[in-house]
Amino acid sequence: MTKLRTATLIALALALFGTAQADTLKMDGMSAGSGDARPTRGMTQARVESKYGSPVSMRAPVGDPPITRWEYKDFVVFFEYDRVIHAVVKH
C-alpha cells in the first residue's frame, strides 16, 4: 500500500511540476540568421560563390580533413573539402 501511495504522489508531483522549459543561448559575435542570410550545410564551394559572390577573403585549407574558411561581409563559411559544414552570421 505504501508503494502505491508513493507512486501516486510522484505521479501527481510530475503532473503539477513536470512541464518542460528551454532557455535561449545567445553568444557574442554570432547570430542564427534566417533564410538565405547564409549558405546551408552541404552546398558546394561553386554553388556558394555563384549564389553569394566572391568572398572578401579566403583562408588556405588547414588540417586533415582540410578545412577552408571563406569570409564574406556578413558571414563566415567553413568548408570540409568543397562542402559547407558550417556558416556563421557576423553579429
Secondary structure in CASP SS format (residue, H / E / C, confidence):
PFRMAT SS
TARGET T0000
AUTHOR 0000-0000-0000
METHOD secondary structure of the structure
MODEL  1
M C 1.00
T H 1.00
K H 1.00
L H 1.00
R H 1.00
T H 1.00
A H 1.00
T H 1.00
L H 1.00
I H 1.00
A H 1.00
L H 1.00
A H 1.00
L H 1.00
A H 1.00
L H 1.00
F H 1.00
G C 1.00
T C 1.00
A C 1.00
Q C 1.00
A C 1.00
D C 1.00
T C 1.00
L C 1.00
K C 1.00
M C 1.00
D C 1.00
G C 1.00
M E 1.00
S E 1.00
A C 1.00
G C 1.00
S C 1.00
G H 1.00
D H 1.00
A H 1.00
R C 1.00
P C 1.00
T C 1.00
R C 1.00
G C 1.00
M C 1.00
T E 1.00
Q H 1.00
A H 1.00
R H 1.00
V H 1.00
E H 1.00
S H 1.00
K H 1.00
Y H 1.00
G C 1.00
S C 1.00
P C 1.00
V C 1.00
S E 1.00
M E 1.00
R E 1.00
A E 1.00
P E 1.00
V E 1.00
G C 1.00
D C 1.00
P C 1.00
P C 1.00
I E 1.00
T E 1.00
R E 1.00
W E 1.00
E E 1.00
Y C 1.00
K C 1.00
D C 1.00
F E 1.00
V E 1.00
V E 1.00
F E 1.00
F E 1.00
E E 1.00
Y C 1.00
D C 1.00
R E 1.00
V E 1.00
I E 1.00
H E 1.00
A E 1.00
V E 1.00
V E 1.00
K E 1.00
H C 1.00
END
